[in-house]
Amino acid sequence: MRRWLRDFYWNTIRRIPILSAVYLTRGTQTPVPIWSLLAFRSGLRRHVYWPTHSSSVVVDPAFIHIGVETSPGLMPGCYIQGTNGIEIGDYTQIAAGVAIISANHALNDNRKHLPCASVRIGSHCWIGAHAVILPGVELGCYTIVGAGSVVTKSFCDGFQVIAGNPARIIKVLSPSECVLHRSAEEFHGFIAAADFPSFRDRHLKSLI
């Protein structure tokens, strides 16, 4: 009976075009929950175009450009601050409690944010639980950030593990051994990959 109900659910979802992202992202690393998609489509959370946990905070989402199957804040307790811009590549996983911060307060007036360079994170990265990534940081493809790390500078080469406070390289990976997987159906949050360039041009801001 339980399997019959599950099959009925998915067959129903599959037939409703507005819910296609729920069906097509099932089994991926960032499946789209039906409640989250409906909140976006209805306008209740129109500006955050990817699923997030209720305990995560997203600031200035119009300055956040996410890749395929990348949903910063999908895990609980994250703080994603896009004030000066955040760009995250495809298939990057972000664990619980991660903070990605693109702007700092002015030292002489903490009501103001200073202009800083954008944060740029490559594809197929893995940001461990409670890591903090600070303004201007750039991480290359397949960078793994250890849990609790504070990333204060860029690691552009990619294919490496960084950890600590401040973060440093603790292991270099062989690119030939790292799997750069892709899914059959690709979505940027709720937006199909084919539709994302148009969505980006209409709704997102240019990065600094």
N, C-alpha and C positions, 0 to 999 in steps of 0.2 A: 504493500500500500504506500509506504514512504517513497519508494522508487517511482511509483506511478504518479504521485503528487509532484515529485521533483521534475519528471519528464513533462508533465502538464504545465508546470510553471515555466520551464524554459521554452516550450513550444509556444506558449502564450506570449512571452516576452519577445521571441524571435519575430512574431508577426506584427509587432507594433513599431513602426519606423522610428518614432521619437525615442524609443528605448533601445535602439540598436547597440549603443555603446555598452549597455549592461550585458547583453548577450555575447557580443564579440570580444569583450575583454575578460570573460570568465576564464579562470585558470591561469591568467597572467600574473605578473608580480604586482600590478596595480589595478585590480578589478574595480570597475565602477559600480558602487552600490546604487540601487534603484532610488533610494530616498535622496541621495546626494545629487543625482542627475535631475530628479524632479524639482529640487530646490533651485538648481541652476536654471532649468528651463522655465520655471514659473516666475523667475525674477527675484526670489528671496535671497539668493546668493549669486547674482548675475556676474559680479566682477571676479570672483575666484572660479576659474574655468577648469578646475581639477578637483577631485574629491579630497577632503581634509577631515581630520578627526575633530570632534567638538571641542577638545581641550587644546588644540593647536591654534596659533594666532598667525594670520597673514596680513602684513602691512603693505600697502601700495602694490596690489597685484598687477596693475597695468604695466609696471616696470619689471615684471617677472616673466621670462620667456622659458617655458619648460619643453623638454624633448619628449619623445615617445616613451610611454610607460614610466614617466617620472612625475611623482606627485608629492612635492615637499609639504609636509604637514599631514600626510595620510596617517602616519603613526602618531600616537598621543604625545602631547606636551612639547611640540615644536614651536619655535619662534622664527618666522621667515619674514625678514624686513627688506622690502624691495625698493626703498627710498631712492637709492642711486643706481639701481639696476642689478638684477640677478639673471644669469643665463645658465641653464643646466642642460647638458646633453642627453641623448637618448639612453634609456635603460639604466639610469642611475638610481640607486636605491638609497633612501634616507631613513635612518632608524629613528626610534623614539627619542624625544628630548633634544633633538639637534637644533642649534641656533645658527642661522645664516644671516649675517648682519652686513648691510651695504653702506651704512652711514654712522658716523660717530657724532657725539655732541661736541659743541665748541667748548674749549677749556674755560673760557672767560664768560660764557653764557650758556648754561646747559639747557636752555629752552630752545636753542637753535641746533640744527644739524649742519655739519660741514660737508661741502661737496667732496666726494671721494670717487675713485675708480670703481666700476662695477665688479661684482663677484662673478667669476666665470668658472664653471665646473664642467669637465668633459663628459663624454659618454662612458657608460658601463662602469661608473665609479660606485663606490660603496662608502657611505658616511656612517660611521659607527655611532652607537647610542651616546647622547649627551656631548657630542663633539660641538665645538664652536668654530665657525669660519668667519673671519673678520674682513672688513672692507678692503677691496683691491686685490684679494687673493685670486689666483688662477690655478686650477688643478687640471693636469693633463688627463688624457684618456686612461681609464682603468687605474685610477688612483684610489687606494683603500685608506681610509682615515680611521685610526684606532679609536675605540670608545673613550670618551672623556678628553680627547685631544683638543688643544687650542691652536688653530692654524693661523699664524700671524703673517706668513709670507707665502709666495707662490712656489708651486712645484709643477712646472710646466711640462716636464718630460713624460710624465705618465708611467704606467706599468710599474708602480712601486707602492709600498706600504709605508705610511707615515704615522707617527704616534708621538705623544708627549705634550708637554706644555713648557715652552713652545714646541710645536710639532717638528720632527726631524725624520729623515729617511732611516727606516730600520730594516728594509728589505727591498731589493730590486727584483722585479718579476720578469720572466721571459715572455715577450709578446707572442711568440709562437705557441706557448702553452695556455694562453688566456683565451677563453671562449667569448667571442663578440657575437652573441646570439641576436636573432631578430624574430619577431612574432609574425604570424601570417597576416593578422589584422593589426594595424598600427593606429594608436590614438594619442593625441596630446591632451591628457585629461579627458574631457568630454568631447573633444573635437577630433574628428577623423583626420588623419595625416594629410589626405588630399585637400581638405578644406582649411587646414591651419594657416597657410600663407595668406589667404583672404581674411581670416579671422584676425591674424596678427596685424595686418595693415589697417583694419578698421577699429580695433579695440585696444591694441597694446602700444606703449610708448617706446621710442628709441632709447637704447642704453647709452650710458655715459662712457 
